[in-house]
Amino acid sequence: DDFRNFEALNIPPHHPARAMHDTFYFDAHTLLRTHTSPVQIRVMETQPPPVRVIAPGRVYRCDSDVTHSPMFHQVEGLMVDENISMANLRSILEQFLSVFFEQNVKIRFRSSYFPFTEPSAEVDMQCTKCNGTGCRICSRTGWLEILGCGMVHPNVIRNCGLDPEEYQGFAFGMGIERIAMLKYGIPDLRTFFESDTRWLSHYGFDPLNRPNRATK
């Protein structure tokens, strides 16, 4: 619904994300969610802190090209408790990315803007193909944009009936297809949805047989 997708997340009526060309609306109050962040609202409305949530799901936006699809998958992370800081967020992201890409990775935080977090950041990962020296994959920059994150905005915490003076939180979100493209070198996001088994064989997916560094 519009409230949990936008208003409760501190996205005002005039924000560009509400435009018809970005969002699939059924009527003035009902829409297909544009991100998994509404899960944050539902959880904080119904569960007292401490809150720790990982929320994967389908999301929908009016967009389609080699790096965008009208339907794709996101995964959202949320932690709310007393004395939560950006240091906690950075530590968790470093550990996750090192496990997912099966190597130690360097990351950097760039100041950004999201209505539902303050401060907000975009996280870049040092390119795993060239180790930061610059290549075609990273457009010669040595870095790959990987996700958005930040400290949950006090207005969002307040909208869920919690006291932002008592509780703080962080949130991060990323496109699942996006990180799979980076891990496996897949050039076109749209191929994830073409139901072509030859494509699966070409990239040699073996997720069930892949060792999990997190359990070692």
C-alpha positions in Angstrom: 0.0 0.0 0.0 1.0 3.6 -0.5 1.5 4.3 3.2 4.0 1.6 3.9 5.8 1.8 0.5 6.2 5.6 0.7 4.7 7.7 3.5 5.8 5.7 6.5 9.3 5.6 4.9 9.5 9.4 4.9 8.9 9.7 1.2 6.6 12.7 0.8 3.9 13.1 -1.9 6.1 15.2 -4.1 9.0 12.8 -4.2 10.0 11.6 -7.7 9.7 7.9 -6.7 6.0 8.3 -6.6 5.8 9.3 -10.3 3.7 7.0 -12.5 6.7 6.3 -14.7 8.5 4.6 -11.7 5.6 2.9 -9.9 2.9 0.4 -11.0 -0.3 1.9 -9.4 -3.7 0.1 -9.2 -5.4 3.1 -7.7 -4.4 6.1 -5.5 -3.7 3.9 -2.5 -2.7 0.5 -3.9 0.5 -0.3 -5.8 3.1 -3.0 -6.5 5.9 -2.3 -4.0 9.0 -0.6 -5.5 11.4 -2.0 -2.8 11.4 -4.4 0.1 11.6 -1.5 2.6 7.9 -1.8 3.5 8.9 -5.0 5.4 10.7 -2.7 7.8 7.5 -0.9 8.6 5.4 -4.0 9.1 8.0 -5.6 11.4 8.6 -2.4 13.5 4.8 -2.0 13.8 4.3 -5.5 15.2 7.5 -6.5 17.0 9.2 -4.7 19.9 13.0 -4.1 19.7 15.5 -5.6 19.4 14.6 -6.2 15.7 16.8 -8.2 13.4 15.4 -8.9 9.9 16.6 -10.2 6.5 13.7 -9.8 4.0 14.1 -11.0 0.4 11.3 -10.4 -2.1 10.0 -9.4 -5.5 9.8 -5.7 -6.3 8.4 -3.9 -9.3 9.4 -0.7 -11.2 8.6 0.7 -14.7 12.0 0.1 -16.1 13.7 -2.3 -18.5 17.2 -2.4 -20.0 20.4 -4.5 -19.6 20.7 -3.5 -15.9 17.0 -3.1 -15.1 13.9 -5.3 -15.2 10.2 -4.4 -14.5 10.3 -7.2 -11.8 13.4 -8.1 -9.9 14.4 -9.3 -6.4 15.8 -7.4 -3.5 17.0 -8.3 -0.1 16.7 -6.0 2.8 18.5 -6.0 6.1 17.3 -4.2 9.2 18.6 -4.0 12.8 16.9 -1.8 15.5 18.0 -1.7 19.1 19.6 0.6 21.6 23.1 2.0 20.7 23.2 0.9 17.1 25.8 2.7 14.9 27.3 2.9 11.4 30.2 0.9 12.8 27.8 -2.1 13.3 26.5 -1.7 9.8 30.0 -1.6 8.2 31.2 -4.7 10.0 28.1 -6.7 8.9 28.4 -5.6 5.3 32.2 -6.4 5.2 31.5 -9.9 6.6 28.6 -10.6 4.2 30.4 -9.5 1.1 33.6 -11.5 1.9 31.5 -14.6 2.4 29.3 -14.1 -0.7 32.3 -13.4 -3.0 34.4 -16.0 -1.3 37.4 -13.6 -0.8 38.3 -10.7 1.4 36.9 -7.6 -0.2 37.5 -3.9 0.4 34.6 -1.6 0.5 34.1 2.2 0.7 31.1 4.3 1.8 30.0 7.2 -0.3 27.7 9.8 1.1 24.3 9.6 -0.6 20.6 10.4 0.0 17.7 8.1 0.7 14.5 9.6 2.4 14.3 6.7 4.8 17.9 6.8 6.2 20.0 9.6 7.7 22.9 9.5 7.2 22.7 7.6 4.0 25.5 5.9 2.0 26.1 3.9 -1.2 28.6 1.1 -0.8 31.2 0.3 -3.4 33.3 -2.8 -3.5 36.8 -3.1 -4.9 36.5 -4.9 -8.2 37.1 -8.6 -7.7 38.2 -9.0 -11.4 41.1 -6.5 -11.4 41.7 -6.0 -7.7 41.2 -2.3 -8.0 43.5 -1.6 -10.9 40.7 -0.8 -13.4 39.1 -3.0 -16.0 36.1 -3.2 -18.3 33.8 -4.6 -15.6 34.4 -1.7 -13.3 34.6 1.0 -16.1 38.3 1.5 -15.3 37.5 2.9 -11.8 38.5 -0.1 -9.7 35.2 0.0 -7.8 31.8 -1.6 -8.2 28.6 -0.1 -6.8 26.9 -2.8 -4.8 24.2 -1.5 -2.4 22.6 1.3 -0.5 22.4 1.7 3.2 22.2 4.0 6.2 20.9 4.7 9.7 17.1 4.4 9.8 15.6 7.9 9.7 14.1 9.1 13.1 10.9 9.9 11.3 10.6 6.2 10.1 11.2 4.9 13.7 8.6 7.4 15.0 6.1 6.4 12.3 6.3 2.8 13.7 5.4 3.9 17.2 9.0 3.8 18.6 11.0 6.5 20.3 14.0 7.5 18.1 15.7 9.0 21.2 15.7 5.4 22.7 16.2 3.3 19.6 18.4 3.5 16.6 18.7 1.2 13.6 20.5 0.6 10.3 19.1 -0.8 7.1 20.7 -1.9 3.8 19.2 -3.1 0.5 20.6 -4.7 -2.7 19.3 -6.2 -5.9 19.8 -10.0 -5.8 20.3 -10.2 -9.5 22.8 -7.3 -9.3 25.1 -9.1 -7.0 24.7 -12.3 -8.9 25.7 -10.4 -12.1 28.9 -9.2 -10.4 29.7 -12.6 -8.9 29.2 -14.6 -12.1 30.0 -12.0 -14.8 26.5 -11.9 -16.3 26.1 -9.0 -18.7 22.3 -8.6 -19.0 19.9 -8.7 -16.1 17.0 -9.6 -18.3 18.4 -13.1 -19.0 17.5 -14.1 -15.4 13.9 -14.2 -16.5 14.0 -15.9 -19.9 13.6 -19.5 -18.6 16.5 -20.7 -20.7 18.2 -23.8 -19.1 21.2 -23.4 -21.5 21.9 -20.1 -19.7 22.0 -21.8 -16.4 24.5 -24.3 -17.8 26.6 -21.6 -19.4 27.2 -19.9 -16.0 27.7 -23.1 -14.2 25.5 -22.4 -11.1 26.1 -24.9 -8.3 24.8 -23.0 -5.2 23.8 -26.2 -3.4 27.3 -27.6 -3.7 29.2 -24.4 -3.0 31.0 -24.4 0.4 29.7 -21.8 2.9 32.6 -19.9 4.4 30.3 -18.6 7.2 30.1 -22.1 8.7 33.8 -22.7 8.8 
